[in-house]
Amino acid sequence: MTASCVTGATGFVGGHVAQALVKRGDSVRVTYRDRERLGRLGALEAEEVRADVLDRGSMRRALRGSDVVFHTAGYVGSRPRELVWDMNALSPRVVVEAAAAEDVGRVVLTSSVAAIGRAPHGEAATEETVFRGGEFGLAYAEAKHEGEAEALAAGARLGVEVVVVNPSYVLGVPVDRTQPGETSTRVVGNFLLGRLPAVVDGATNVVDVEDVAVGHRSPSSAESPGSDTSSARTTSPGWSSSIAWRWSRASIGRSRCCRARSGCSLRGRTACACPRRSLPRLSR
C-alpha cells in the first residue's frame, strides 16, 4: 500500500486528489491549517495532520513515513502579492526539501497552465514552450512558473523525483456535494440560470476536476514519471457557445519529471527571459 500525503487537501483540486488516492487504496494523510475546512472532505477516510507548507519543520513531521507527496496547496489570485509568491513560488521548494529530509522519493506538484509559455498563433503550448517573464502580466503565472523551477532545481539537487502537473481552468463539483461549489463552477451555474449580465466571446481551456485528480495519481504510481505522461486531449471551445456546454472530459496538461530533460533538471525552464526573484532561505 502506497503512503501518500496531500497538502492543500481542503481545497478544490487537493480534495479530489485525496479522494482519488483513497479510491486507489492508498494510505492517505492530508494536511490542513484550518480544521473547520476539513468538512469539505466529507466522510473521506484520511489521516489529518496540521501543517504549514511554509514551515519546513511542520512539513517534515507531516511527510514522515510517506512514499509520495502531492503538493496541491497554492493560492489563486493576484493580491496580496507576497502571499501569491509565498504559496506558489516558495512553498514548492520547502516541500521538496522537507521530502528529501524525510527520504520521500517523489513529489507531485500542482502547477497551472498559466506557468507554460504562450504558444505561437495556431499552435499548442507544451512544457517546452519558453515562458517569458511579464508576458501575461499576471503575478499568479509568474509565481507558478517560479515555483516549478524552484521545485525542479531542489529535486535535482537533493535526489527527489519531481513531477509537475499543469491543469487548465478546472470545473466540477466539490468532494462533499453538500458544500458550495467553487467560484469557477459557479460561473457556469450563473450562466445557465441567466444571472450573468453579459458574456464576452472568446475561447478557453477547461478540464474536469476528476480528470485532474487522475492526472495527478497516474505519475505517482509509474516506475519512471517520464514514462507516464498524462497529455490527454485539449478542448478550447468558444466561451459564449460552450460555457453551458457538454461537461465531457477535457484535458489536463502534461505531467513531467525533471529527469526527462536530457540530464538537465532546468532545461527549457529557466533559460528564458523570466526575471529571477530571489527566494528567502529557510533554516531547518
C-alpha positions as CSV (number, residue, x, y, z in Angstrom):
1,M,0.0,0.0,0.0
2,T,1.3,3.4,-1.0
3,A,1.5,6.0,1.7
4,S,0.5,9.3,0.2
5,C,0.5,12.8,1.8
6,V,-1.6,15.6,0.2
7,T,-1.1,19.2,1.0
8,G,-4.0,21.6,0.2
9,A,-6.5,18.7,0.5
10,T,-9.1,21.1,1.9
11,G,-9.0,22.9,-1.4
12,F,-10.9,22.1,-4.6
13,V,-8.2,20.2,-6.6
14,G,-6.5,18.8,-3.5
15,G,-9.7,17.3,-2.1
16,H,-10.3,15.4,-5.4
17,V,-6.7,14.2,-5.5
18,A,-7.0,12.9,-1.9
19,Q,-10.3,11.2,-2.9
20,A,-8.7,9.6,-6.0
21,L,-5.9,8.2,-3.9
22,V,-8.3,6.8,-1.3
23,K,-10.2,5.1,-4.1
24,R,-6.9,3.6,-5.4
25,G,-6.3,2.1,-2.0
26,D,-3.5,4.4,-0.7
27,S,-3.0,5.2,2.9
28,V,-3.7,8.9,2.7
29,R,-2.6,11.7,5.0
30,V,-4.0,15.2,4.5
31,T,-2.5,18.4,5.8
32,Y,-4.6,21.4,6.9
33,R,-4.3,24.8,8.6
34,D,-7.9,25.4,9.5
35,R,-9.7,22.4,11.0
36,E,-13.1,23.8,10.0
37,R,-12.2,23.4,6.3
38,L,-11.8,19.6,6.8
39,G,-15.6,19.4,6.5
40,R,-15.1,19.9,2.8
41,L,-13.8,16.4,2.6
42,G,-17.0,14.9,3.9
43,A,-16.5,11.3,5.1
44,L,-13.2,10.8,3.3
45,E,-11.1,8.3,5.2
46,A,-7.7,10.0,5.6
47,E,-5.3,10.8,8.4
48,E,-5.4,14.5,9.3
49,V,-2.2,16.4,10.2
50,R,-2.0,20.1,10.9
51,A,0.9,21.7,9.0
52,D,2.0,24.9,7.3
53,V,3.6,24.4,3.8
54,L,5.9,27.4,4.5
55,D,7.3,25.8,7.7
56,R,9.9,23.1,7.0
57,G,9.7,21.6,10.4
58,S,5.9,21.0,10.3
59,M,6.2,19.7,6.8
60,R,8.8,17.2,7.8
61,R,6.5,15.9,10.5
62,A,3.6,15.7,8.1
63,L,5.5,13.9,5.4
64,R,7.3,11.5,7.7
65,G,6.7,7.9,6.6
66,S,5.2,8.8,3.2
67,D,6.2,7.3,-0.2
68,V,5.0,10.2,-2.3
69,V,3.8,13.8,-1.6
70,F,1.2,15.6,-3.6
71,H,1.7,19.3,-3.2
72,T,-1.6,20.8,-4.3
73,A,-1.6,23.7,-1.9
74,G,-1.4,27.1,-3.5
75,Y,-3.1,30.5,-3.8
76,V,-5.2,31.5,-6.8
77,G,-5.3,35.3,-7.1
78,S,-3.1,38.3,-7.7
79,R,-3.1,40.1,-4.3
80,P,-1.7,40.3,-1.8
81,R,1.4,39.7,-3.9
82,E,3.5,38.5,-1.0
83,L,1.0,35.7,-0.3
84,V,0.9,34.8,-4.0
85,W,4.6,34.4,-4.1
86,D,5.0,32.6,-0.8
87,M,2.3,30.0,-1.6
88,N,3.1,29.4,-5.3
89,A,6.8,30.1,-5.6
90,L,8.3,29.4,-2.2
91,S,6.3,26.5,-0.8
92,P,7.1,24.0,-3.6
93,R,10.8,24.2,-2.7
94,V,10.0,23.9,1.0
95,V,8.0,20.8,0.4
96,V,10.7,19.2,-1.8
97,E,13.4,20.0,0.8
98,A,11.2,18.5,3.5
99,A,10.6,15.4,1.4
100,A,14.3,14.9,0.9
101,A,15.0,15.3,4.6
102,E,12.4,12.5,5.3
103,D,13.6,10.2,2.5
104,V,10.4,10.7,0.5
105,G,11.3,9.8,-3.1
106,R,8.8,11.6,-5.2
107,V,6.8,14.9,-5.1
108,V,3.9,15.6,-7.5
109,L,3.5,19.4,-7.8
110,T,0.2,21.0,-8.8
111,S,1.1,23.9,-11.1
112,S,-1.0,25.6,-13.7
113,V,-1.3,26.0,-17.5
114,A,-0.6,29.7,-16.7
115,A,3.0,28.6,-15.9
116,I,3.5,27.5,-19.5
117,G,4.7,30.0,-22.1
118,R,2.5,31.4,-24.8
119,A,2.4,29.3,-28.0
120,P,2.7,30.9,-31.5
121,H,-0.7,31.6,-33.1
122,G,-2.4,28.4,-34.2
123,E,-0.1,26.1,-32.2
124,A,-0.5,24.3,-28.9
125,A,1.7,25.1,-25.9
126,T,3.7,22.4,-24.2
127,E,6.1,22.3,-21.3
128,E,8.9,23.1,-23.8
129,T,7.3,26.4,-24.8
130,V,9.5,29.2,-23.5
131,F,8.0,31.2,-20.6
132,R,8.9,34.9,-20.9
133,G,8.6,36.9,-17.7
134,G,5.9,39.6,-17.8
135,E,4.3,38.1,-21.0
136,F,0.9,37.7,-19.3
137,G,1.2,40.4,-16.7
138,L,-0.1,38.1,-14.0
139,A,1.6,37.6,-10.6
140,Y,-0.1,34.2,-10.4
141,A,1.5,33.0,-13.6
142,E,4.9,34.3,-12.7
143,A,4.8,32.7,-9.2
144,K,3.6,29.4,-10.5
145,H,6.4,29.3,-13.1
146,E,9.0,30.2,-10.4
147,G,7.6,27.5,-8.1
148,E,8.1,24.9,-10.8
149,A,11.7,26.0,-11.4
150,E,12.4,26.0,-7.6
151,A,10.9,22.6,-7.1
152,L,12.7,21.0,-10.1
153,A,16.0,22.5,-9.0
154,A,15.6,21.3,-5.4
155,G,14.7,17.9,-6.7
156,A,17.7,17.7,-8.9
157,R,20.0,18.9,-6.1
158,L,18.6,16.6,-3.4
159,G,17.7,13.4,-5.4
160,V,13.9,13.8,-5.2
161,E,11.8,13.0,-8.3
162,V,9.6,16.0,-9.1
163,V,6.6,15.6,-11.3
164,V,4.7,18.8,-12.4
165,V,1.1,18.7,-13.4
166,N,-0.4,21.7,-15.4
167,P,-4.2,21.7,-15.4
168,S,-6.1,24.4,-17.1
169,Y,-9.4,26.0,-16.0
170,V,-10.8,23.5,-13.5
171,L,-14.5,22.8,-13.3
172,G,-16.5,20.3,-11.3
173,V,-18.4,19.5,-8.1
174,P,-16.9,19.5,-4.6
175,V,-15.9,16.3,-2.9
176,D,-18.7,16.8,-0.5
177,R,-21.6,17.7,-2.7
178,T,-23.5,19.4,0.1
179,Q,-20.8,22.1,0.1
180,P,-21.0,25.2,-2.1
181,G,-19.3,24.8,-5.5
182,E,-16.1,26.6,-6.4
183,T,-16.1,30.0,-8.0
184,S,-15.1,28.6,-11.4
185,T,-18.0,26.2,-11.4
186,R,-20.5,28.8,-10.0
187,V,-19.8,30.9,-13.1
188,V,-21.2,28.1,-15.3
189,G,-24.2,27.8,-13.0
190,N,-24.9,31.5,-13.1
191,F,-24.7,31.4,-16.9
192,L,-27.2,28.6,-17.1
193,L,-29.5,30.5,-14.7
194,G,-29.3,33.7,-16.7
195,R,-27.6,35.5,-13.9
196,L,-24.7,36.9,-16.0
197,P,-25.5,40.3,-17.5
198,A,-23.0,39.7,-20.3
199,V,-20.7,37.1,-21.7
200,V,-17.5,38.1,-23.7
201,D,-16.8,36.0,-26.7
202,G,-13.5,34.1,-26.8
203,A,-12.0,30.7,-26.0
204,T,-10.6,28.9,-23.0
205,N,-9.2,25.5,-22.0
206,V,-11.2,23.6,-19.4
207,V,-10.8,20.4,-17.5
208,D,-13.0,18.3,-15.2
209,V,-11.6,18.2,-11.7
210,E,-11.9,14.4,-11.6
211,D,-9.6,14.2,-14.6
212,V,-7.2,16.5,-12.8
213,A,-7.2,14.1,-9.9
214,V,-6.5,11.1,-12.1
215,G,-3.8,13.1,-13.9
216,H,-2.0,13.6,-10.5
217,R,-2.5,10.0,-9.5
218,S,-1.1,8.3,-12.6
219,P,2.5,9.6,-12.5
220,S,2.7,8.8,-8.7
221,S,2.5,5.1,-9.4
222,A,4.7,5.0,-12.5
223,E,8.2,3.5,-12.1
224,S,9.5,6.4,-14.1
225,P,7.5,9.7,-14.1
226,G,8.5,10.4,-17.7
227,S,7.1,7.1,-18.9
228,D,3.5,8.0,-17.9
229,T,2.6,11.4,-19.3
230,S,-1.0,12.4,-19.0
231,S,-1.2,14.5,-22.1
232,A,-4.8,13.9,-22.9
233,R,-6.7,16.0,-25.4
234,T,-7.2,19.7,-25.0
235,T,-10.6,21.4,-25.6
236,S,-10.7,25.1,-26.4
237,P,-14.4,25.8,-27.0
238,G,-15.8,29.2,-27.8
239,W,-16.7,30.8,-24.4
240,S,-20.2,32.0,-25.1
241,S,-21.3,29.0,-27.0
242,S,-19.9,26.4,-24.7
243,I,-19.9,27.6,-21.1
244,A,-23.3,25.9,-20.9
245,W,-21.8,23.0,-22.8
246,R,-21.2,19.3,-22.7
247,W,-19.3,18.6,-19.5
248,S,-17.4,15.9,-21.2
249,R,-13.8,15.3,-20.0
250,A,-11.4,17.9,-21.4
251,S,-7.7,17.8,-20.9
252,I,-5.0,18.0,-18.3
253,G,-1.6,19.4,-19.1
254,R,1.3,17.1,-19.5
255,S,2.9,15.7,-16.3
256,R,6.7,15.6,-16.4
257,C,9.7,14.8,-14.4
258,C,12.9,16.8,-14.1
259,R,14.9,13.7,-15.2
260,A,13.2,13.8,-18.6
261,R,15.2,16.9,-19.7
262,S,18.3,15.4,-21.3
263,G,20.1,15.3,-17.9
264,C,19.4,18.9,-17.1
265,S,16.7,19.5,-14.5
266,L,16.0,23.0,-15.6
267,R,16.4,22.6,-19.4
268,G,13.9,24.8,-21.1
269,R,12.5,26.1,-17.9
270,T,14.9,28.8,-16.7
271,A,16.8,29.5,-19.9
272,C,14.4,32.3,-20.8
273,A,13.8,36.0,-20.2
274,C,11.9,35.3,-17.0
275,P,13.2,37.7,-14.2
276,R,14.5,35.6,-11.4
277,R,13.2,36.5,-8.0
278,S,15.4,35.7,-5.0
279,L,13.5,33.5,-2.6
280,P,14.4,33.6,1.1
281,R,16.4,30.7,2.5
282,L,14.7,28.9,5.4
283,S,16.6,27.0,8.1
284,R,15.6,23.5,9.1
